[in-house]
Amino acid sequence: MVPRVQATIAGLTEERARVERFARSLTAEELVRPVPGTGWTVSDFVAHVFDVDRFNESAVSARRGRSVEDNLAEGASLRDRLVAVIERFTDDTLDSVIRFGGDRKRPPVDLPLGQFLMSWTRHDAIHVADMLKALPERRHDPEIVAWLGRPEVAASISAYQKAMG
């Protein structure tokens, strides 16, 4: 496996372990809290982080009301399938240019697949930062501070929040 693929998979694995610990620590009351400015609950964000490639409002709606454990189990299955594909990537694959289709607030852009994947490894942390808007008492948990305070993670969160307004 090429080193950049190993780094991507390591990043995905580390970030997923952190978001799983965070999600499992949430109480029933915390899970139903609305996240300001989003129209989603904390639980909806947990559902979102496990199907980012095909995510849309209906995917979250379909998962609404499911347990954290059910969402984590589905996420583990999806992640295993994704990692099996990524493991086969070569440097040429990572250097190939893909089209990020954009979203409600970000325009489409062409970029190397490897760059997209390394940014994508911070997806979970970005949405934990979103969830913390509804969970202000959790902002000072030592594990959360250490996770979201890492320079590359903090920069990704800042860029995302700026892009999303």
DSSP file (Angstrom, degrees, kcal/mol; ACC not computed):
  #  RESIDUE AA STRUCTURE BP1 BP2  ACC     N-H-->O    O-->H-N    N-H-->O    O-->H-N    TCO  KAPPA ALPHA  PHI   PSI    X-CA   Y-CA   Z-CA
    1    1 A M              0   0    0      0, 0.0    89,-0.1     0, 0.0    87,-0.1   0.000 360.0 360.0 360.0 137.3    0.0    0.0    0.0
    2    2 A V    >>  -     0   0    0     87,-0.6     4,-2.1    85,-0.2     3,-0.7  -0.389 360.0-115.5 -71.7 149.3    1.4    3.4   -0.9
    3    3 A P  H 3> S+     0   0    0      0, 0.0     4,-2.5     0, 0.0     5,-0.2   0.836 113.5  54.2 -56.2 -38.3    2.3    5.7    2.0
    4    4 A R  H 3> S+     0   0    0      2,-0.2     4,-2.1     1,-0.2     5,-0.1   0.867 108.8  49.5 -66.5 -33.6   -0.3    8.4    1.2
    5    5 A V  H <> S+     0   0    0     -3,-0.7     4,-2.8     2,-0.2     5,-0.2   0.919 109.9  51.0 -67.9 -43.2   -3.0    5.7    1.3
    6    6 A Q  H  X S+     0   0    0     -4,-2.1     4,-2.6     1,-0.2    -2,-0.2   0.913 110.6  49.4 -58.9 -42.5   -1.7    4.5    4.6
    7    7 A A  H  X S+     0   0    0     -4,-2.5     4,-2.4     2,-0.2    -1,-0.2   0.900 111.4  49.2 -64.4 -40.8   -1.8    8.0    6.0
    8    8 A T  H  X S+     0   0    0     -4,-2.1     4,-2.7     2,-0.2    -2,-0.2   0.944 113.3  45.5 -63.3 -48.0   -5.4    8.5    4.8
    9    9 A I  H  X S+     0   0    0     -4,-2.8     4,-2.6     1,-0.2    -2,-0.2   0.897 112.4  51.4 -64.6 -40.0   -6.6    5.2    6.3
   10   10 A A  H  X S+     0   0    0     -4,-2.6     4,-2.6    -5,-0.2    -1,-0.2   0.918 111.3  48.5 -61.9 -42.4   -4.8    6.0    9.6
   11   11 A G  H  X S+     0   0    0     -4,-2.4     4,-2.5     2,-0.2     5,-0.2   0.922 112.3  47.7 -63.3 -44.7   -6.4    9.4    9.7
   12   12 A L  H  X S+     0   0    0     -4,-2.7     4,-2.3     1,-0.2    -2,-0.2   0.915 113.6  48.3 -61.5 -43.1   -9.9    7.9    9.0
   13   13 A T  H  X S+     0   0    0     -4,-2.6     4,-2.1     2,-0.2    -2,-0.2   0.921 113.2  46.3 -65.7 -45.0   -9.4    5.2   11.6
   14   14 A E  H  X S+     0   0    0     -4,-2.6     4,-1.8     2,-0.2    -2,-0.2   0.932 114.6  46.6 -63.9 -46.6   -8.2    7.7   14.3
   15   15 A E  H  X S+     0   0    0     -4,-2.5     4,-2.4     1,-0.2     5,-0.2   0.891 111.5  51.8 -65.3 -39.0  -10.9   10.2   13.6
   16   16 A R  H  X S+     0   0    0     -4,-2.3     4,-2.4    -5,-0.2    -1,-0.2   0.904 107.3  52.4 -65.6 -39.9  -13.6    7.5   13.6
   17   17 A A  H  X S+     0   0    0     -4,-2.1     4,-2.0     1,-0.2    -1,-0.2   0.903 111.1  48.3 -61.6 -39.8  -12.5    6.1   16.9
   18   18 A R  H  X S+     0   0    0     -4,-1.8     4,-2.4     2,-0.2    -2,-0.2   0.930 112.0  46.9 -66.3 -45.3  -12.7    9.6   18.5
   19   19 A V  H  X S+     0   0    0     -4,-2.4     4,-3.0     1,-0.2     5,-0.2   0.860 110.6  53.7 -68.1 -32.7  -16.2   10.3   17.1
   20   20 A E  H  X S+     0   0    0     -4,-2.4     4,-2.5     2,-0.2    -1,-0.2   0.925 109.0  48.0 -65.8 -42.7  -17.4    6.9   18.3
   21   21 A R  H  X S+     0   0    0     -4,-2.0     4,-1.1     2,-0.2    -2,-0.2   0.931 114.8  46.9 -60.9 -44.0  -16.1    7.6   21.8
   22   22 A F  H >X S+     0   0    0     -4,-2.4     3,-0.6     2,-0.2     4,-0.6   0.947 112.8  48.0 -62.5 -49.2  -17.8   10.9   21.7
   23   23 A A  H >< S+     0   0    0     -4,-3.0     3,-1.0     1,-0.3    -1,-0.2   0.895 110.8  51.2 -61.1 -41.2  -21.1    9.6   20.3
   24   24 A R  H 3< S+     0   0    0     -4,-2.5    -1,-0.3     1,-0.2    -2,-0.2   0.739 105.1  57.9 -69.3 -21.2  -21.2    6.8   22.9
   25   25 A S  H << S+     0   0    0     -4,-1.1    -1,-0.2    -3,-0.6    -2,-0.2   0.613  83.5 106.4 -83.2 -11.5  -20.7    9.3   25.7
   26   26 A L    <<  -     0   0    0     -3,-1.0     2,-0.1    -4,-0.6    42,-0.1  -0.434  65.7-133.7 -73.7 139.9  -23.8   11.3   24.8
   27   27 A T     >  -     0   0    0     -2,-0.1     4,-2.2     1,-0.1     5,-0.2  -0.412  26.0-106.5 -84.2 166.0  -26.9   11.1   27.0
   28   28 A A  H  > S+     0   0    0      1,-0.2     4,-1.0     2,-0.2    -1,-0.1   0.887 122.8  51.5 -59.0 -39.2  -30.4   10.6   25.7
   29   29 A E  H  4 S+     0   0    0      1,-0.2     3,-0.4     2,-0.2     4,-0.4   0.899 109.6  49.1 -66.2 -40.6  -31.1   14.2   26.5
   30   30 A E  H >4 S+     0   0    0      1,-0.2     3,-1.2     2,-0.2    12,-0.4   0.880 104.9  59.3 -66.3 -37.7  -28.0   15.5   24.7
   31   31 A L  H 3< S+     0   0    0     -4,-2.2    12,-2.5     1,-0.3    13,-0.3   0.788 105.2  48.6 -63.9 -28.5  -28.9   13.4   21.6
   32   32 A V  T 3< S+     0   0    0     -4,-1.0    -1,-0.3    -3,-0.4    -2,-0.2   0.472  83.0 116.6 -93.1  -0.7  -32.2   15.2   21.1
   33   33 A R    <   -     0   0    0     -3,-1.2     9,-1.9    -4,-0.4     2,-0.2  -0.449  69.2-119.0 -67.7 136.4  -30.9   18.7   21.5
   34   34 A P  B     -A   41   0A   0      0, 0.0     7,-0.3     0, 0.0    -1,-0.1  -0.551  19.8-129.5 -73.5 140.0  -31.3   20.9   18.4
   35   35 A V    >>  -     0   0    0      5,-3.4     3,-1.8    -2,-0.2     4,-0.8  -0.821  34.5-111.2 -89.9 116.6  -28.0   22.2   16.9
   36   36 A P  T 34 S+     0   0    0      0, 0.0    97,-0.1     0, 0.0    98,-0.1  -0.136  94.7  10.0 -52.8 136.1  -28.5   25.9   16.4
   37   37 A G  T 34 S+     0   0    0      1,-0.1    -2,-0.0     2,-0.0     0, 0.0   0.541 115.5  76.2  78.3   8.0  -28.6   27.1   12.8
   38   38 A T  T <4 S-     0   0    0     -3,-1.8     3,-0.1     2,-0.2    -1,-0.1   0.703  84.4-131.3-122.2 -28.0  -28.9   23.7   11.3
   39   39 A G  S  < S+     0   0    0     -4,-0.8     2,-0.3     1,-0.3    -2,-0.0   0.509  76.1 104.8  81.1   3.8  -32.4   22.2   11.7
   40   40 A W        -     0   0    0     -5,-0.5    -5,-3.4     3,-0.0    -1,-0.3  -0.784  65.4-130.7-114.3 158.5  -30.8   19.0   12.9
   41   41 A T  B  >  -A   34   0A   0     -2,-0.3     4,-1.6    -7,-0.3    -9,-0.1  -0.524  35.8-101.9 -94.3 171.1  -30.4   17.4   16.4
   42   42 A V  H  > S+     0   0    0     -9,-1.9     4,-1.8   -12,-0.4     3,-0.2   0.920 126.0  54.2 -57.5 -43.5  -27.1   16.1   17.8
   43   43 A S  H  > S+     0   0    0    -12,-2.5     4,-2.3     1,-0.2    -1,-0.2   0.864 102.4  57.2 -59.7 -37.0  -28.4   12.6   16.9
   44   44 A D  H  > S+     0   0    0    -13,-0.3     4,-2.2     1,-0.2    -1,-0.2   0.897 105.4  50.7 -61.6 -39.4  -28.9   13.7   13.3
   45   45 A F  H  X S+     0   0    0     -4,-1.6     4,-1.9    -3,-0.2    -1,-0.2   0.886 107.2  53.6 -66.2 -37.0  -25.3   14.7   13.1
   46   46 A V  H  < S+     0   0    0     -4,-1.8     4,-0.3     1,-0.2    -2,-0.2   0.927 110.5  47.4 -60.5 -43.3  -24.3   11.3   14.5
   47   47 A A  H >< S+     0   0    0     -4,-2.3     3,-1.1     1,-0.2    -2,-0.2   0.883 109.5  55.3 -63.6 -38.0  -26.3    9.7   11.7
   48   48 A H  H >< S+     0   0    0     -4,-2.2     3,-1.6     1,-0.2    -1,-0.2   0.874  95.1  63.6 -64.6 -40.2  -24.8   12.0    9.1
   49   49 A V  T 3< S+     0   0    0     -4,-1.9     3,-0.3     1,-0.3    -1,-0.2   0.554  96.6  61.7 -68.7  -3.2  -21.1   11.2    9.8
   50   50 A F  T <  S+     0   0    0     -3,-1.1    -1,-0.3    -4,-0.3    -2,-0.1   0.320 110.0  30.5-108.3  10.2  -21.7    7.6    8.7
   51   51 A D    <   +     0   0    0     -3,-1.6     3,-0.5    -4,-0.1     4,-0.3  -0.230  65.8 148.6-155.5  59.2  -22.7    8.0    5.0
   52   52 A V        +     0   0    0     -3,-0.3     3,-0.4     1,-0.2    -2,-0.1   0.771  66.4  62.4 -72.3 -25.4  -21.0   11.1    3.7
   53   53 A D  S    S+     0   0    0      1,-0.2    -1,-0.2    -3,-0.0    -2,-0.0   0.858 122.3  18.8 -70.0 -33.5  -20.6    9.9    0.1
   54   54 A R  S    S+     0   0    0     -3,-0.5    -1,-0.2     2,-0.1    -2,-0.2   0.115  92.7 145.8-121.1  19.3  -24.4    9.6   -0.5
   55   55 A F        +     0   0    0     -3,-0.4     2,-0.3    -4,-0.3    -3,-0.1  -0.295  10.6 143.9 -66.1 139.8  -25.6   11.8    2.3
   56   56 A N    >>  -     0   0    0      1,-0.0     4,-1.5    -5,-0.0     3,-1.0  -0.942  64.4 -83.4-157.8 175.9  -28.7   13.9    1.9
   57   57 A E  H 3> S+     0   0    0     -2,-0.3     4,-2.6     1,-0.3     5,-0.2   0.852 124.9  56.5 -55.5 -37.8  -31.6   15.0    4.1
   58   58 A S  H 3> S+     0   0    0      1,-0.2     4,-2.4     2,-0.2    -1,-0.3   0.844 102.0  56.6 -66.4 -30.9  -33.5   11.8    3.4
   59   59 A A  H <> S+     0   0    0     -3,-1.0     4,-1.0     2,-0.2    -1,-0.2   0.918 110.8  43.2 -65.7 -42.0  -30.6    9.7    4.7
   60   60 A V  H >X S+     0   0    0     -4,-1.5     4,-1.2     2,-0.2     3,-0.6   0.930 112.9  52.6 -67.6 -44.1  -30.6   11.5    8.0
   61   61 A S  H >< S+     0   0    0     -4,-2.6     3,-0.5     1,-0.3    -2,-0.2   0.894 106.7  53.3 -58.1 -39.8  -34.4   11.4    8.2
   62   62 A A  H 3< S+     0   0    0     -4,-2.4    -1,-0.3     1,-0.2    -2,-0.2   0.789 113.1  43.9 -66.4 -26.8  -34.3    7.6    7.6
   63   63 A R  H X< S+     0   0    0     -4,-1.0     3,-2.4    -3,-0.6    -1,-0.2   0.550  83.5 121.6 -94.3  -9.4  -31.9    7.3   10.6
   64   64 A R  T << S+     0   0    0     -4,-1.2     3,-0.1    -3,-0.5    -3,-0.0  -0.311  79.1  19.6 -57.7 131.0  -33.8    9.6   12.9
   65   65 A G  T 3  S+     0   0    0      1,-0.4    -1,-0.3    -2,-0.0     2,-0.1   0.276  93.3 126.2  91.5 -10.7  -34.7    7.8   16.1
   66   66 A R    <   -     0   0    0     -3,-2.4    -1,-0.4     1,-0.1   -19,-0.1  -0.442  66.5-100.8 -75.6 156.0  -32.2    5.0   15.6
   67   67 A S     >  -     0   0    0      1,-0.1     4,-2.2    -2,-0.1     5,-0.2  -0.325  23.4-116.1 -73.3 158.0  -29.8    4.3   18.5
   68   68 A V  H  > S+     0   0    0      1,-0.2     4,-2.9     2,-0.2     5,-0.2   0.916 117.8  54.7 -57.1 -43.7  -26.3    5.5   18.5
   69   69 A E  H  > S+     0   0    0      1,-0.2     4,-2.5     2,-0.2    -1,-0.2   0.888 106.4  50.4 -61.5 -39.4  -25.1    1.9   18.5
   70   70 A D  H  > S+     0   0    0      2,-0.2     4,-2.2     1,-0.2    -1,-0.2   0.924 113.1  46.1 -64.2 -42.9  -27.2    1.2   15.4
   71   71 A N  H  X S+     0   0    0     -4,-2.2     4,-2.5     2,-0.2    -2,-0.2   0.899 113.1  49.7 -65.9 -39.6  -25.7    4.2   13.6
   72   72 A L  H  X S+     0   0    0     -4,-2.9     4,-2.4     2,-0.2    -2,-0.2   0.895 110.4  50.4 -66.3 -38.9  -22.2    3.2   14.8
   73   73 A A  H  X S+     0   0    0     -4,-2.5     4,-1.9     2,-0.2    -2,-0.2   0.921 112.2  46.5 -64.8 -43.4  -22.6   -0.3   13.5
   74   74 A E  H  X S+     0   0    0     -4,-2.2     4,-2.5     1,-0.2     5,-0.2   0.923 112.2  51.9 -62.9 -42.3  -23.8    0.8   10.1
   75   75 A G  H  X S+     0   0    0     -4,-2.5     4,-2.8     1,-0.2    -2,-0.2   0.890 106.7  52.6 -61.4 -40.5  -20.9    3.3   10.0
   76   76 A A  H  X S+     0   0    0     -4,-2.4     4,-2.4     2,-0.2    -1,-0.2   0.909 110.4  48.2 -62.7 -41.6  -18.4    0.6   10.8
   77   77 A S  H  X S+     0   0    0     -4,-1.9     4,-1.8     2,-0.2    -2,-0.2   0.934 114.1  45.4 -64.2 -46.8  -19.7   -1.5    7.9
   78   78 A L  H  X S+     0   0    0     -4,-2.5     4,-2.2     1,-0.2    -2,-0.2   0.908 113.2  50.8 -63.1 -41.6  -19.7    1.3    5.5
   79   79 A R  H  X S+     0   0    0     -4,-2.8     4,-2.9    -5,-0.2     5,-0.2   0.905 106.8  53.7 -65.0 -41.6  -16.2    2.4    6.6
   80   80 A D  H  X S+     0   0    0     -4,-2.4     4,-1.9     1,-0.2    -1,-0.2   0.909 110.4  47.3 -59.2 -42.3  -14.8   -1.1    6.2
   81   81 A R  H  X S+     0   0    0     -4,-1.8     4,-1.2     2,-0.2    -1,-0.2   0.902 113.2  48.9 -65.8 -40.4  -16.0   -1.3    2.6
   82   82 A L  H  X S+     0   0    0     -4,-2.2     4,-2.6     1,-0.2     3,-0.4   0.931 110.0  50.1 -65.0 -46.0  -14.6    2.2    1.9
   83   83 A V  H  X S+     0   0    0     -4,-2.9     4,-2.6     1,-0.2    -1,-0.2   0.880 104.8  58.8 -61.7 -38.0  -11.2    1.3    3.3
   84   84 A A  H  < S+     0   0    0     -4,-1.9     4,-0.4    -5,-0.2    -1,-0.2   0.858 110.9  42.6 -59.9 -34.6  -11.1   -1.9    1.3
   85   85 A V  H >< S+     0   0    0     -4,-1.2     3,-1.5    -3,-0.4     4,-0.3   0.933 112.8  51.0 -75.3 -47.6  -11.4    0.3   -1.9
   86   86 A I  H >< S+     0   0    0     -4,-2.6     3,-2.1     1,-0.3    -2,-0.2   0.849  98.7  67.1 -60.3 -34.9   -8.9    3.0   -0.7
   87   87 A E  T 3< S+     0   0    0     -4,-2.6    -1,-0.3     1,-0.3   -85,-0.2   0.769  97.4  54.7 -57.7 -25.3   -6.3    0.4    0.1
   88   88 A R  T <  S+     0   0    0     -3,-1.5    -1,-0.3    -4,-0.4    -2,-0.2   0.515  83.1 116.0 -87.1  -5.4   -6.0   -0.4   -3.6
   89   89 A F    <   -     0   0    0     -3,-2.1   -87,-0.6    -4,-0.3     2,-0.2  -0.340  49.9-156.3 -67.6 145.3   -5.3    3.2   -4.6
   90   90 A T     >  -     0   0    0    -89,-0.1     4,-2.4     1,-0.1     5,-0.2  -0.590  36.2 -97.0-107.4 174.3   -1.9    4.0   -6.2
   91   91 A D  H  > S+     0   0    0      1,-0.2     4,-2.0     2,-0.2     5,-0.2   0.899 127.5  54.4 -58.9 -39.1   -0.1    7.3   -6.3
   92   92 A D  H  > S+     0   0    0      2,-0.2     4,-0.9     1,-0.2    -1,-0.2   0.904 107.2  50.2 -61.6 -40.0   -1.5    7.8   -9.7
   93   93 A T  H >4 S+     0   0    0      1,-0.2     3,-0.9     2,-0.2    20,-0.3   0.942 111.1  48.4 -61.6 -46.7   -5.0    7.3   -8.3
   94   94 A L  H 3< S+     0   0    0     -4,-2.4    20,-3.0     1,-0.3    21,-0.4   0.806 111.1  51.3 -65.3 -29.3   -4.4    9.8   -5.6
   95   95 A D  H 3< S+     0   0    0     -4,-2.0    -1,-0.3    -5,-0.2    -2,-0.2   0.611  86.0 108.3 -82.9 -12.1   -3.0   12.4   -8.1
   96   96 A S  S << S-     0   0    0     -3,-0.9    17,-2.9    -4,-0.9     2,-0.4  -0.369  74.3-117.5 -67.8 146.5   -6.0   12.1  -10.3
   97   97 A V  E     -B  112   0B   0     15,-0.2     2,-0.3    16,-0.1    -1,-0.1  -0.691  32.9-173.4 -89.9 132.7   -8.3   15.1  -10.3
   98   98 A I  E     -B  111   0B   0     13,-3.1    13,-2.1    -2,-0.4     2,-0.6  -0.769  25.0-116.1-118.3 166.4  -11.9   14.7   -9.1
   99   99 A R  E     -B  110   0B   0     -2,-0.3     2,-0.7    11,-0.2    11,-0.2  -0.922  16.3-156.3-105.9 114.4  -14.9   17.0   -9.1
  100  100 A F  E     -B  109   0B   0      9,-3.1     9,-2.1    -2,-0.6     3,-0.1  -0.832  14.1-148.0 -84.3 119.9  -16.2   17.9   -5.7
  101  101 A G        -     0   0    0     -2,-0.7    -1,-0.1     7,-0.2     9,-0.1   0.499  28.7-133.4 -73.2  -3.9  -19.8   18.9   -6.6
  102  102 A G        -     0   0    0      5,-0.3     2,-0.2     7,-0.1    -1,-0.2  -0.224  16.0-127.2  80.0-176.3  -20.1   21.5   -3.9
  103  103 A D        -     0   0    0      3,-2.3     3,-0.1    -3,-0.1    -3,-0.0  -0.755  48.6 -51.1-151.8-161.3  -23.0   21.9   -1.5
  104  104 A R  S    S+     0   0    0     -2,-0.2    60,-0.0     1,-0.2    -2,-0.0   0.827 136.0  15.2 -53.5 -34.8  -25.5   24.5   -0.3
  105  105 A K  S    S+     0   0    0      1,-0.1    -1,-0.2     2,-0.1    60,-0.1   0.453 114.9  72.3-124.6  -2.9  -22.8   27.0    0.4
  106  106 A R  S    S-     0   0    0     -3,-0.1    -3,-2.3    58,-0.1     3,-0.1  -0.958  73.6-129.5-119.1 134.1  -19.6   25.8   -1.3
  107  107 A P        -     0   0    0      0, 0.0    -5,-0.3     0, 0.0    -2,-0.1  -0.334  34.9 -89.7 -75.7 159.5  -19.1   25.9   -5.0
  108  108 A P        -     0   0    0      0, 0.0     2,-0.3     0, 0.0    -7,-0.2  -0.320  51.1-179.3 -61.3 151.4  -17.9   22.9   -7.1
  109  109 A V  E     -B  100   0B   0     -9,-2.1    -9,-3.1    -3,-0.1     2,-0.4  -0.990  27.4-127.9-154.0 148.1  -14.2   22.6   -7.4
  110  110 A D  E     +B   99   0B   0     -2,-0.3   -11,-0.2   -11,-0.2   -13,-0.1  -0.837  42.0 152.3 -94.9 135.3  -11.7   20.2   -9.1
  111  111 A L  E     -B   98   0B   0    -13,-2.1   -13,-3.1    -2,-0.4     2,-0.1  -0.987  49.5 -80.9-157.5 159.5   -8.9   18.9   -6.9
  112  112 A P  E  >  -B   97   0B   0      0, 0.0     4,-2.2     0, 0.0     3,-0.4  -0.382  37.2-127.6 -64.7 140.3   -6.6   15.9   -6.5
  113  113 A L  H  > S+     0   0    0    -17,-2.9     4,-2.8   -20,-0.3     5,-0.2   0.881 108.8  56.1 -55.7 -41.3   -8.3   12.8   -4.9
  114  114 A G  H  > S+     0   0    0    -20,-3.0     4,-2.1   -18,-0.2    -1,-0.2   0.885 107.3  48.6 -60.4 -39.5   -5.5   12.5   -2.4
  115  115 A Q  H  > S+     0   0    0    -21,-0.4     4,-2.0    -3,-0.4    -1,-0.2   0.918 111.7  49.6 -66.1 -43.7   -6.1   16.1   -1.2
  116  116 A F  H  X S+     0   0    0     -4,-2.2     4,-2.7     1,-0.2    -2,-0.2   0.932 110.9  50.0 -59.6 -46.4   -9.8   15.5   -0.9
  117  117 A L  H  X S+     0   0    0     -4,-2.8     4,-1.4     1,-0.2    -1,-0.2   0.896 109.1  50.4 -63.5 -40.7   -9.3   12.3    1.1
  118  118 A M  H  < S+     0   0    0     -4,-2.1     4,-0.3     1,-0.2    -1,-0.2   0.896 114.1  45.3 -66.2 -37.7   -6.9   14.0    3.6
  119  119 A S  H >< S+     0   0    0     -4,-2.0     3,-1.7     1,-0.2    -2,-0.2   0.896 108.9  57.3 -67.1 -39.3   -9.4   16.8    4.1
  120  120 A W  H >< S+     0   0    0     -4,-2.7     3,-2.2     1,-0.3     4,-0.3   0.767  89.2  72.8 -64.8 -25.8  -12.2   14.3    4.4
  121  121 A T  T 3< S+     0   0    0     -4,-1.4     3,-0.3     1,-0.3    -1,-0.3   0.729  95.6  54.4 -61.8 -18.5  -10.4   12.5    7.3
  122  122 A R  T <> S+     0   0    0     -3,-1.7     4,-2.2    -4,-0.3    -1,-0.3   0.364  77.3 102.2 -94.8   5.3  -11.4   15.6    9.4
  123  123 A H  H <> S+     0   0    0     -3,-2.2     4,-1.8     1,-0.2     5,-0.2   0.902  79.6  50.4 -54.2 -46.8  -15.1   15.3    8.5
  124  124 A D  H  > S+     0   0    0     -4,-0.3     4,-1.8    -3,-0.3    -1,-0.2   0.930 110.2  49.1 -61.4 -46.1  -16.0   13.7   11.8
  125  125 A A  H  > S+     0   0    0     -4,-0.3     4,-2.2     1,-0.2    -1,-0.2   0.889 107.2  56.1 -61.8 -39.7  -14.2   16.4   13.9
  126  126 A I  H  X S+     0   0    0     -4,-2.2     4,-1.4     1,-0.2    -1,-0.2   0.906 110.6  44.3 -58.9 -42.2  -15.9   19.2   11.9
  127  127 A H  H  X S+     0   0    0     -4,-1.8     4,-2.4     2,-0.2    -1,-0.2   0.742 106.3  58.7 -81.4 -21.4  -19.3   17.8   12.8
  128  128 A V  H  X S+     0   0    0     -4,-1.8     4,-2.1     2,-0.2    -1,-0.2   0.907 104.9  53.0 -65.3 -40.4  -18.4   17.2   16.4
  129  129 A A  H  X S+     0   0    0     -4,-2.2     4,-0.5     1,-0.2    -2,-0.2   0.893 108.4  50.3 -59.4 -38.9  -17.7   21.0   16.5
  130  130 A D  H >< S+     0   0    0     -4,-1.4     3,-1.6     1,-0.2     4,-0.4   0.944 109.0  50.8 -61.0 -47.8  -21.2   21.4   15.0
  131  131 A M  H >X S+     0   0    0     -4,-2.4     3,-1.7     1,-0.3     4,-0.6   0.841  98.7  66.2 -61.1 -33.2  -22.7   19.2   17.7
  132  132 A L  H 3< S+     0   0    0     -4,-2.1    -1,-0.3     1,-0.3     7,-0.2   0.711  85.0  72.3 -64.3 -18.6  -20.9   21.2   20.4
  133  133 A K  T << S+     0   0    0     -3,-1.6    -1,-0.3    -4,-0.5    -2,-0.2   0.833 107.1  36.5 -61.8 -30.4  -23.1   24.2   19.5
  134  134 A A  T <4 S+     0   0    0     -3,-1.7    -1,-0.2    -4,-0.4    -2,-0.2   0.516 120.5  50.4 -95.1  -8.3  -25.9   22.3   21.2
  135  135 A L    ><  +     0   0    0     -4,-0.6     3,-2.4    -3,-0.1     4,-0.5  -0.444  59.8 158.4-127.2  57.3  -23.7   20.8   23.9
  136  136 A P  G >  S+     0   0    0      0, 0.0     3,-1.1     0, 0.0     4,-0.2   0.787  72.6  63.2 -58.5 -27.4  -21.8   23.8   25.4
  137  137 A E  G 3  S+     0   0    0      1,-0.2     3,-0.4     2,-0.1    -5,-0.0   0.678  99.6  55.6 -70.0 -15.2  -21.0   21.9   28.6
  138  138 A R  G X  S+     0   0    0     -3,-2.4     3,-2.0    -6,-0.2    -1,-0.2   0.574  80.3  90.8 -89.4 -11.7  -19.0   19.4   26.6
  139  139 A R  T <  S+     0   0    0     -3,-1.1    -1,-0.2    -4,-0.5    -2,-0.1   0.718  88.3  47.5 -60.9 -21.5  -16.7   22.0   25.0
  140  140 A H  T 3  S+     0   0    0     -3,-0.4    -1,-0.3    -4,-0.2    -2,-0.1   0.308  74.3 129.2-106.8   9.1  -14.1   21.7   27.8
  141  141 A D    <>  -     0   0    0     -3,-2.0     4,-2.8     1,-0.1     3,-0.3  -0.476  64.2-129.1 -59.6 129.3  -13.9   17.9   28.0
  142  142 A P  H  > S+     0   0    0      0, 0.0     4,-2.5     0, 0.0     5,-0.2   0.862 105.8  49.7 -54.1 -40.8  -10.2   17.2   27.8
  143  143 A E  H  > S+     0   0    0      2,-0.2     4,-2.4     1,-0.2     5,-0.2   0.905 112.9  47.0 -66.5 -39.5  -10.5   14.6   25.0
  144  144 A I  H  > S+     0   0    0     -3,-0.3     4,-3.0     2,-0.2     5,-0.4   0.926 112.3  49.7 -66.2 -44.7  -12.6   17.0   22.9
  145  145 A V  H  X S+     0   0    0     -4,-2.8     4,-1.5     1,-0.2    -2,-0.2   0.925 113.9  45.8 -59.9 -45.1  -10.2   19.9   23.5
  146  146 A A  H  < S+     0   0    0     -4,-2.5     4,-0.5    -5,-0.3    -1,-0.2   0.908 116.9  45.1 -65.4 -41.4   -7.2   17.8   22.6
  147  147 A W  H >< S+     0   0    0     -4,-2.4     3,-1.0    -5,-0.2    -2,-0.2   0.972 120.3  35.9 -66.6 -56.4   -8.9   16.4   19.5
  148  148 A L  H 3< S+     0   0    0     -4,-3.0    -1,-0.2     1,-0.2    -2,-0.2   0.667 111.5  63.1 -76.7 -15.3  -10.4   19.6   18.1
  149  149 A G  T 3< S+     0   0    0     -4,-1.5    -1,-0.2    -5,-0.4    -2,-0.2   0.556  70.2 115.5 -86.3  -8.3   -7.4   21.7   19.1
  150  150 A R  S X> S-     0   0    0     -3,-1.0     4,-3.3    -4,-0.5     3,-0.7  -0.422  76.7-121.5 -60.3 135.2   -4.9   19.9   16.9
  151  151 A P  H 3> S+     0   0    0      0, 0.0     4,-2.4     0, 0.0     5,-0.2   0.856 109.2  46.5 -51.0 -45.6   -3.7   22.5   14.4
  152  152 A E  H 3> S+     0   0    0      2,-0.2     4,-1.5     1,-0.2     5,-0.1   0.846 117.0  45.0 -69.0 -31.4   -4.8   20.7   11.3
  153  153 A V  H <> S+     0   0    0     -3,-0.7     4,-2.7     2,-0.2     5,-0.2   0.929 112.6  49.8 -75.0 -46.9   -8.2   19.9   12.8
  154  154 A A  H  X S+     0   0    0     -4,-3.3     4,-2.5     1,-0.2    -2,-0.2   0.888 110.8  51.1 -59.1 -39.3   -8.8   23.4   14.1
  155  155 A A  H  X S+     0   0    0     -4,-2.4     4,-2.4    -5,-0.3    -1,-0.2   0.900 110.6  48.4 -65.3 -40.5   -7.9   24.8   10.7
  156  156 A S  H  X S+     0   0    0     -4,-1.5     4,-2.5     2,-0.2    -2,-0.2   0.913 112.0  48.9 -65.7 -42.1  -10.3   22.5    9.0
  157  157 A I  H  X S+     0   0    0     -4,-2.7     4,-2.9     2,-0.2     5,-0.2   0.932 112.3  48.7 -62.5 -45.7  -13.1   23.4   11.4
  158  158 A S  H  X S+     0   0    0     -4,-2.5     4,-2.3    -5,-0.2    -2,-0.2   0.921 112.4  47.5 -61.0 -45.1  -12.4   27.1   10.9
  159  159 A A  H  X S+     0   0    0     -4,-2.4     4,-2.4     2,-0.2    -1,-0.2   0.904 113.6  48.4 -64.1 -41.3  -12.4   26.8    7.1
  160  160 A Y  H  X S+     0   0    0     -4,-2.5     4,-2.5     2,-0.2    -2,-0.2   0.942 112.1  48.0 -63.5 -48.5  -15.7   24.8    7.2
  161  161 A Q  H  X S+     0   0    0     -4,-2.9     4,-0.7     1,-0.2    -1,-0.2   0.874 112.3  49.7 -63.7 -36.2  -17.4   27.2    9.5
  162  162 A K  H >< S+     0   0    0     -4,-2.3     3,-0.6    -5,-0.2    -1,-0.2   0.928 112.6  47.1 -65.5 -44.5  -16.3   30.2    7.4
  163  163 A A  H 3< S+     0   0    0     -4,-2.4    -2,-0.2     1,-0.2    -1,-0.2   0.855 113.3  48.5 -65.7 -34.7  -17.5   28.5    4.2
  164  164 A M  H 3<        0   0    0     -4,-2.5    -1,-0.2    -5,-0.2    -2,-0.2   0.551 360.0 360.0 -85.9  -7.4  -20.9   27.6    5.8
  165  165 A G    <<        0   0    0     -4,-0.7    -3,-0.2    -3,-0.6    -4,-0.1   0.463 360.0 360.0  84.5 360.0  -21.4   31.1    7.2
